[in-house]
């Protein structure tokens, strides 16, 4: 599959905090690429940097930041605005607050199409909105257009966000924690919906989550982020079969595996919290939480290969690679 989104050496700073540090990932056409890690690891900031939606005062730099071969680093605000919402779209993290409470669902959805398709009439925009609301499983879609966000449940609002993101048939959909705060049944419905839309429309999806159960079900490829870095990246099957970075193994140890974890057996855990990294930080950011850390972890951390398309950052790789893989 050809690359649609290419990110290499991405750095994002907020004052004296390095939120993203040299992150790299590639999303291929028609692929679901999951970006995983704890809260505070830089996942959402990476997505916002790609979309050009970072807060004022943030500083972004990258060796490469390209969409469909187009360099995004030096695009003007106007050019980025034309691209955003049209060929690339984003579902934001919190459906309860992502919709404007002052406008109806129909007003917010039709605005997207009329902004990016100047020739479209209001009637055409309404027809498109009704079609997509029905496609994402909302009953009586015509009636929903006249409702306000507060009149819809969380699950319905999330479906509206998905439909709104698809108004202009984007090539890339960034979904930031699309199942957060939703019950398990609705989560499953949303995931099936995204998978179906990807199959029907050929979407590339960058899915941000901390739920490894979701990753195992939907991802083609996984990038694990920690403290602003991509510490491991691999095809999903390879990552779950033989995780190489201690942080990845720690995350997987926290997941209960039916038939392999006894009811009275405690789940794994990772002590401590994600550190706040200042510019110029050296060494492995995970070393203070890693049971295998040594003095050399304070020095340069090499990037290593563990097989086809499987890369990871770890000073202790030769010893770690011989460890028993985590069952998943």
C-alpha positions as CSV (number, residue, x, y, z in Angstrom):
1,X,0.0,0.0,0.0
2,X,1.3,3.5,-0.8
3,X,1.9,6.0,1.9
4,X,-0.8,8.7,2.4
5,X,0.5,10.4,5.6
6,X,4.2,10.6,6.3
7,X,5.5,12.0,9.6
8,X,9.2,12.0,10.3
9,X,11.2,13.7,13.1
10,X,8.2,15.6,14.4
11,X,8.8,17.9,17.4
12,X,6.3,20.0,19.3
13,X,7.1,22.3,22.1
14,X,4.9,24.3,24.5
15,X,7.3,26.7,26.2
16,X,9.7,24.6,28.2
17,X,7.8,21.3,27.7
18,X,8.7,19.0,24.8
19,X,5.4,17.4,24.1
20,X,6.5,15.5,21.0
21,X,10.1,14.5,20.4
22,X,11.1,13.2,17.0
23,X,8.0,11.2,16.4
24,X,7.7,9.3,13.1
25,X,4.9,7.2,11.6
26,X,3.5,6.4,8.2
27,X,-0.2,5.8,7.4
28,X,-0.9,3.9,4.2
29,X,-4.0,4.2,2.0
30,X,-6.8,2.0,3.2
31,X,-4.9,1.2,6.5
32,X,-5.9,1.6,10.1
33,X,-2.8,2.7,12.0
34,X,-3.3,2.9,15.8
35,X,-1.3,5.3,18.0
36,X,-1.3,4.0,21.6
37,X,0.0,5.0,25.0
38,X,-1.0,6.5,28.3
39,X,-2.5,9.9,28.7
40,X,0.1,12.6,28.4
41,X,2.3,10.7,25.9
42,X,1.7,13.1,23.0
43,X,-0.8,11.2,20.9
44,X,-3.4,13.9,20.5
45,X,-0.7,16.6,20.1
46,X,0.8,14.6,17.2
47,X,-2.7,14.5,15.5
48,X,-3.2,18.2,16.1
49,X,0.2,19.0,14.7
50,X,-0.7,17.0,11.5
51,X,-4.0,18.9,11.2
52,X,-2.4,22.3,11.9
53,X,-4.6,22.9,14.9
54,X,-2.0,23.4,17.7
55,X,-2.7,26.1,20.3
56,X,-1.2,29.5,19.8
57,X,2.4,29.6,21.1
58,X,3.2,26.0,20.2
59,X,6.3,25.4,18.1
60,X,6.2,22.7,15.5
61,X,9.1,21.3,13.5
62,X,9.5,18.2,11.4
63,X,12.0,16.6,9.0
64,X,9.0,15.5,6.9
65,X,5.3,16.1,7.3
66,X,3.4,15.2,4.1
67,X,-0.1,14.3,3.0
68,X,-0.4,12.5,-0.4
69,X,3.0,13.8,-1.3
70,X,2.2,17.5,-0.4
71,X,4.5,19.1,2.2
72,X,2.4,20.4,5.1
73,X,5.2,22.2,6.9
74,X,5.1,25.5,5.1
75,X,1.4,25.6,3.9
76,X,-0.3,28.9,4.6
77,X,-3.2,29.0,7.1
78,X,-5.6,29.4,4.1
79,X,-4.2,26.5,2.2
80,X,-4.3,24.3,5.3
81,X,-7.9,25.3,5.9
82,X,-8.9,24.2,2.4
83,X,-7.3,20.8,3.0
84,X,-8.6,20.3,6.5
85,X,-12.1,19.0,6.6
86,X,-11.9,18.2,2.9
87,X,-9.3,15.6,2.1
88,X,-8.3,15.0,5.7
89,X,-10.7,15.2,8.6
90,X,-10.6,14.6,12.4
91,X,-13.0,13.2,14.9
92,X,-12.2,15.0,18.2
93,X,-11.8,13.3,21.5
94,X,-14.9,14.4,23.4
95,X,-18.3,14.2,21.5
96,X,-20.1,15.9,24.4
97,X,-18.2,19.2,23.8
98,X,-17.0,19.0,20.2
99,X,-20.3,20.2,18.7
100,X,-21.3,23.8,19.0
101,X,-24.3,23.9,21.4
102,X,-25.7,27.1,19.8
103,X,-26.3,25.6,16.3
104,X,-28.4,22.7,15.1
105,X,-26.9,19.5,13.8
106,X,-28.0,20.3,10.3
107,X,-26.4,23.8,10.4
108,X,-23.0,22.4,11.5
109,X,-23.0,19.5,9.0
110,X,-24.1,21.5,5.9
111,X,-21.5,24.2,6.7
112,X,-18.7,21.7,6.1
113,X,-19.9,20.8,2.6
114,X,-20.7,24.4,1.5
115,X,-17.4,25.6,2.7
116,X,-15.3,23.1,0.7
117,X,-17.7,22.7,-2.2
118,X,-18.7,26.3,-3.1
119,X,-20.9,25.1,-5.9
120,X,-23.1,23.0,-3.7
121,X,-26.5,24.3,-2.9
122,X,-28.1,24.2,0.5
123,X,-30.5,21.4,-0.7
124,X,-27.6,19.3,-1.8
125,X,-25.8,19.8,1.5
126,X,-28.9,18.8,3.4
127,X,-29.3,15.7,1.2
128,X,-25.7,14.7,1.9
129,X,-26.1,15.2,5.6
130,X,-29.2,13.1,5.7
131,X,-27.5,10.4,3.7
132,X,-24.5,10.2,6.0
133,X,-26.5,10.3,9.2
134,X,-28.4,7.3,7.9
135,X,-25.2,5.6,6.9
136,X,-23.8,5.9,10.4
137,X,-26.9,4.3,11.8
138,X,-29.0,7.3,13.1
139,X,-32.7,6.7,12.7
140,X,-35.0,9.5,11.4
141,X,-31.9,11.5,10.0
142,X,-34.0,14.3,8.5
143,X,-35.5,15.0,11.9
144,X,-32.1,15.0,13.6
145,X,-30.9,17.9,11.4
146,X,-33.2,20.3,13.3
147,X,-32.0,19.1,16.8
148,X,-29.3,20.7,19.0
149,X,-26.4,18.7,20.4
150,X,-27.9,18.6,23.9
151,X,-30.9,16.7,22.6
152,X,-28.7,13.8,21.6
153,X,-27.0,11.0,23.6
154,X,-23.2,10.6,23.7
155,X,-23.4,7.8,21.2
156,X,-25.5,9.7,18.8
157,X,-23.2,12.8,19.0
158,X,-20.2,10.6,18.3
159,X,-22.0,9.3,15.2
160,X,-22.8,12.8,14.1
161,X,-19.1,13.7,14.5
162,X,-18.2,10.8,12.2
163,X,-20.8,11.8,9.7
164,X,-19.6,15.4,9.7
165,X,-16.0,14.3,9.2
166,X,-17.2,12.3,6.1
167,X,-19.2,15.1,4.4
168,X,-16.4,15.8,1.8
169,X,-15.3,12.1,1.4
170,X,-11.8,12.6,3.0
171,X,-8.9,10.3,2.2
172,X,-7.6,10.4,5.8
173,X,-9.7,10.2,8.9
174,X,-8.0,10.9,12.3
175,X,-10.1,9.5,15.1
176,X,-9.0,10.7,18.6
177,X,-10.3,8.3,21.2
178,X,-13.6,7.9,19.4
179,X,-15.0,5.5,22.0
180,X,-14.1,7.4,25.1
181,X,-16.9,7.8,27.7
182,X,-19.2,5.5,25.7
183,X,-20.5,2.2,27.1
184,X,-19.2,-1.1,25.8
185,X,-22.1,-1.7,23.5
186,X,-21.9,1.7,21.8
187,X,-18.1,1.3,21.6
188,X,-18.5,-1.9,19.6
189,X,-21.0,-0.2,17.3
190,X,-18.7,2.7,16.6
191,X,-15.8,0.4,15.8
192,X,-17.9,-1.7,13.4
193,X,-19.1,1.5,11.8
194,X,-15.5,2.8,11.2
195,X,-14.5,-0.6,9.8
196,X,-17.4,-0.7,7.5
197,X,-16.8,2.9,6.3
198,X,-13.2,2.1,5.7
199,X,-14.1,-0.9,3.6
200,X,-16.7,0.9,1.6
201,X,-14.8,4.2,1.1
202,X,-11.2,3.1,1.1
203,X,-10.4,5.4,4.1
204,X,-7.0,5.6,5.8
205,X,-7.6,5.9,9.5
206,X,-5.2,7.1,12.2
207,X,-6.9,5.8,15.4
208,X,-5.7,7.2,18.7
209,X,-6.5,5.1,21.7
210,X,-5.1,3.7,25.0
211,X,-7.3,0.6,24.7
212,X,-5.2,-2.4,23.5
213,X,-8.4,-4.5,23.1
214,X,-9.5,-2.1,20.4
215,X,-6.1,-2.1,18.8
216,X,-6.0,-5.9,18.6
217,X,-9.4,-5.9,16.8
218,X,-9.0,-3.1,14.2
219,X,-5.4,-2.1,13.6
220,X,-3.2,-3.1,10.7
221,X,-0.2,-1.4,12.3
222,X,0.6,0.1,15.7
223,X,2.9,2.9,17.0
224,X,3.4,3.0,20.7
225,X,4.1,6.5,22.1
226,X,5.8,7.3,25.4
227,X,6.8,10.8,26.6
228,X,6.5,12.2,23.1
229,X,8.5,9.5,21.3
230,X,7.4,6.6,19.2
231,X,9.2,3.9,21.1
232,X,8.0,0.9,19.1
233,X,6.2,0.5,15.7
234,X,5.2,-2.7,14.1
235,X,2.4,-4.6,12.3
236,X,-0.2,-5.5,14.9
237,X,0.4,-9.3,14.9
238,X,4.1,-8.8,15.4
239,X,3.7,-6.3,18.2
240,X,1.3,-8.5,20.2
241,X,3.3,-11.7,19.5
242,X,6.7,-10.3,20.5
243,X,6.7,-6.8,21.9
244,X,10.3,-5.5,22.1
245,X,10.2,-2.3,24.2
246,X,9.7,-2.6,28.0
247,X,6.9,-0.1,27.9
248,X,5.0,-2.0,25.3
249,X,5.4,-5.2,27.4
250,X,4.2,-3.3,30.4
251,X,1.1,-2.1,28.6
252,X,0.2,-5.6,27.4
253,X,0.7,-7.0,30.9
254,X,-2.1,-4.8,32.1
255,X,-4.6,-6.4,29.7
256,X,-6.6,-9.4,31.0
257,X,-6.4,-12.3,28.5
258,X,-9.4,-14.7,28.7
259,X,-8.2,-18.2,29.4
260,X,-4.6,-17.1,30.3
261,X,-5.2,-14.9,33.3
262,X,-6.7,-16.5,36.4
263,X,-9.5,-14.7,38.3
264,X,-7.3,-14.5,41.4
265,X,-4.2,-13.5,39.5
266,X,-3.3,-9.7,39.7
267,X,-2.9,-7.9,36.5
268,X,0.4,-6.2,35.6
269,X,1.0,-2.5,36.3
270,X,3.5,0.2,35.5
271,X,4.7,2.2,38.5
272,X,4.9,5.9,38.3
273,X,3.5,8.4,35.8
274,X,4.6,9.8,32.4
275,X,7.3,12.4,33.1
276,X,7.2,16.0,31.9
277,X,10.1,16.2,29.4
278,X,12.1,19.5,29.0
279,X,13.8,20.4,25.8
280,X,17.3,18.8,25.5
281,X,16.4,15.7,27.6
282,X,18.8,12.9,27.0
283,X,18.4,9.1,27.4
284,X,15.4,6.8,27.7
285,X,12.4,8.6,29.2
286,X,11.1,5.3,30.5
287,X,14.1,4.5,32.6
288,X,12.7,5.7,35.9
289,X,9.7,3.3,35.5
290,X,11.6,0.4,34.0
291,X,12.6,-2.6,36.1
292,X,15.4,-3.4,33.7
293,X,17.0,0.1,33.6
294,X,20.8,0.4,33.8
295,X,23.3,3.3,33.8
296,X,23.6,3.2,30.0
297,X,19.9,4.1,29.7
298,X,20.9,7.7,30.5
299,X,22.9,7.9,27.2
300,X,21.9,7.7,23.6
301,X,19.1,5.3,22.8
302,X,19.5,3.4,19.5
303,X,16.8,2.6,17.1
304,X,16.7,-1.1,16.4
305,X,15.0,-3.5,14.0
306,X,13.3,-6.7,15.3
307,X,12.0,-7.9,11.9
308,X,10.3,-6.6,8.8
309,X,8.8,-3.2,9.6
310,X,9.3,-3.7,13.3
311,X,11.4,-0.9,15.0
312,X,11.9,0.0,18.6
313,X,14.0,2.2,20.8
314,X,15.9,0.5,23.6
315,X,19.4,0.4,24.9
316,X,19.0,-3.0,26.4
317,X,17.7,-4.6,23.2
318,X,20.0,-7.6,23.0
319,X,19.0,-8.8,26.5
320,X,15.4,-7.8,26.2
321,X,14.9,-9.5,22.8
322,X,15.7,-12.9,24.4
323,X,12.9,-12.4,27.1
324,X,9.8,-14.5,26.9
325,X,7.2,-12.6,24.7
326,X,4.0,-11.5,26.4
327,X,1.0,-13.7,25.5
328,X,-1.9,-11.7,24.0
